[in-house]
């Protein structure tokens, strides 16, 4: 696991989009779990979850409730927003 590496917001967003495209999502219309992002960025799930939550608070991701497909336990997961706020159309 990589320590001391700080990834940009775009790196996290790309990891979410890539995991989504690869079908790495929770069941019941859930989004991408923090574990998938952590694996892609070689960081801990805890670190990934904290940063993903920050990005959701900033409006760059949406938090959705899904179900872990292996354990059937509910958990928070993440989806890209419909449009990137920095690319707003007027």
VOBA-1610 file (N, C-alpha, C; in pm, whole numbers, padded with zeros to 5 digits, always signed):
BEGIN
Unk+00083-00117+00000Unk+00000+00000+00000Unk+00088+00124+00000Unk+00050+00222-00077Unk+00126+00345-00088Unk+00093+00436+00030Unk+00196+00489+00092Unk+00176+00580+00205Unk+00235+00714+00169Unk+00171+00819+00216Unk+00224+00952+00194Unk+00197+01008+00055Unk+00127+00935-00028Unk+00093+00983-00162Unk-00044+01049-00154Unk-00054+01168-00204Unk-00182+01239-00206Unk-00227+01251-00351Unk-00339+01188-00381Unk-00393+01190-00516Unk-00485+01310-00534Unk-00490+01359-00655Unk-00578+01472-00687Unk-00723+01426-00688Unk-00812+01523-00680Unk-00955+01492-00690Unk-00983+01420-00822Unk-00918+01464-00929Unk-00940+01402-01059Unk-00898+01254-01059Unk-00793+01219-00986Unk-00751+01079-00977Unk-00859+00994-00911Unk-00921+01047-00806Unk-01031+00977-00741Unk-01151+00964-00833Unk-01186+01073-00900Unk-01300+01071-00991Unk-01277+00972-01104Unk-01156+00968-01156Unk-01123+00873-01262Unk-01133+00729-01211Unk-01087+00705-01088Unk-01096+00570-01030Unk-01242+00528-01015Unk-01328+00622-00975Unk-01472+00591-00963Unk-01530+00561-01101Unk-01500+00644-01200Unk-01552+00621-01336Unk-01503+00489-01393Unk-01375+00458-01372Unk-01319+00332-01423Unk-01384+00211-01356Unk-01401+00218-01224Unk-01464+00107-01152Unk-01610+00090-01196Unk-01678+00200-01217Unk-01816+00196-01265Unk-01822+00130-01402Unk-01732+00169-01491Unk-01729+00112-01626Unk-01697-00038-01622Unk-01619-00080-01522Unk-01582-00221-01509Unk-01688-00303-01435Unk-01796-00236-01392Unk-01903-00306-01323Unk-01876-00334-01177Unk-01781-00264-01118Unk-01746-00285-00977Unk-01836-00200-00889Unk-01963-00237-00885Unk-02062-00161-00809Unk-02135-00250-00711Unk-02196-00186-00612Unk-02278-00258-00516Unk-02409-00298-00580Unk-02474-00396-00520Unk-02604-00442-00567Unk-02711-00340-00531Unk-02828-00360-00587Unk-02946-00275-00562Unk-02920-00130-00598Unk-02864-00111-00717Unk-02838+00021-00772Unk-02737+00103-00692Unk-02648+00033-00624Unk-02544+00101-00549Unk-02437+00155-00643Unk-02349+00233-00588Unk-02240+00289-00665Unk-02112+00211-00642Unk-02002+00279-00661Unk-01870+00219-00646Unk-01831+00222-00498Unk-01797+00107-00440Unk-01756+00106-00300Unk-01614+00160-00282Unk-01586+00209-00164Unk-01453+00266-00135Unk-01342+00163-00157Unk-01372+00035-00138Unk-01271-00069-00155Unk-01221-00076-00299Unk-01310-00056-00395Unk-01269-00059-00536Unk-01176+00057-00568Unk-01207+00175-00514Unk-01122+00292-00537Unk-00988+00272-00467Unk-00991+00220-00346Unk-00868+00196-00270Unk-00775+00101-00345Unk-00832-00003-00401Unk-00752-00100-00475Unk-00689-00036-00600Unk-00766+00044-00668Unk-00715+00110-00790Unk-00605+00211-00761Unk-00612+00276-00644Unk-00512+00378-00610Unk-00405+00326-00515Unk-00416+00200-00475Unk-00321+00138-00383Unk-00311+00215-00252Unk-00428+00242-00192Unk-00438+00309-00063Unk-00534+00229+00025Unk-00547+00268+00150Unk-00638+00195+00239Unk-00784+00233+00209Unk-00875+00141+00233Unk-01017+00174+00217Unk-01060+00292+00305Unk-01003+00303+00424Unk-01037+00414+00512Unk-00998+00547+00451Unk-00877+00555+00396Unk-00833+00678+00331Unk-00919+00710+00210Unk-00950+00608+00132Unk-01034+00629+00014Unk-01172+00679+00056Unk-01230+00618+00158Unk-01362+00657+00202Unk-01369+00800+00251Unk-01266+00843+00324Unk-01262+00981+00372Unk-01259+01080+00256Unk-01171+01054+00159Unk-01158+01147+00046Unk-01281+01143-00043Unk-01339+01027-00065Unk-01461+01017-00146Unk-01575+01093-00080Unk-01585+01086+00051Unk-01688+01161+00123Unk-01665+01310+00108Unk-01540+01354+00115Unk-01508+01496+00094Unk-01551+01540-00045Unk-01522+01459-00145Unk-01558+01493-00283Unk-01710+01498-00299Unk-01780+01411-00227Unk-01927+01416-00231Unk-01976+01544-00165Unk-01914+01583-00054Unk-01952+01708+00013Unk-01928+01829-00078Unk-01829+01819-00166Unk-01798+01926-00261Unk-01886+01921-00385Unk-01971+01820-00396Unk-02061+01808-00509Unk-02002+01739-00630Unk-01885+01677-00616Unk-01822+01610-00729Unk-01863+01464-00742Unk-01917+01407-00635Unk-01969+01271-00635Unk-02103+01270-00563Unk-02182+01166-00589Unk-02306+01145-00516Unk-02288+01023-00426Unk-02339+01032-00306Unk-02339+00917-00216Unk-02470+00842-00238Unk-02459+00712-00257Unk-02577+00627-00272Unk-02563+00508-00178Unk-02676+00452-00140Unk-02675+00334-00055Unk-02688+00211-00145Unk-02598+00119-00125Unk-02602-00006-00199Unk-02589-00122-00103Unk-02572-00239-00158Unk-02556-00360-00079Unk-02432-00433-00129Unk-02345-00468-00036Unk-02226-00546-00071Unk-02273-00676-00134Unk-02234-00705-00258Unk-02284-00825-00326Unk-02237-00957-00264Unk-02135-00952-00179Unk-02086-01075-00116Unk-02151-01101+00019Unk-02174-00995+00097Unk-02227-01012+00233Unk-02373-00971+00246Unk-02424-00899+00147Unk-02560-00845+00148Unk-02582-00742+00259Unk-02474-00685+00310Unk-02486-00578+00409Unk-02494-00444+00337Unk-02581-00354+00385Unk-02588-00222+00322Unk-02461-00142+00350Unk-02425-00059+00254Unk-02309+00028+00274Unk-02317+00148+00180Unk-02243+00250+00217Unk-02235+00372+00138Unk-02143+00346+00018Unk-02184+00395-00097Unk-02100+00386-00215Unk-02115+00516-00294Unk-02042+00527-00403Unk-02029+00657-00470Unk-02055+00646-00619Unk-02113+00753-00672Unk-02146+00763-00814Unk-02099+00900-00862Unk-02052+00910-00986Unk-02020+01043-01038Unk-02146+01128-01045Unk-02131+01258-01030Unk-02245+01347-01048Unk-02281+01350-01196Unk-02398+01396-01226Unk-02445+01399-01365Unk-02356+01489-01452Unk-02315+01600-01395Unk-02229+01692-01469Unk-02122+01746-01374Unk-02006+01769-01426Unk-01898+01826-01345Unk-01930+01973-01322Unk-01938+02018-01195Unk-01973+02159-01167Unk-01878+02260-01232Unk-01757+02221-01260Unk-01664+02315-01323Unk-01691+02329-01471Unk-01779+02245-01525Unk-01812+02250-01668Unk-01957+02295-01689Unk-02005+02382-01602Unk-02143+02427-01612Unk-02168+02500-01743Unk-02287+02481-01796Unk-02326+02548-01919Unk-02423+02660-01885Unk-02404+02777-01941Unk-02491+02891-01913Unk-02580+02921-02031
//
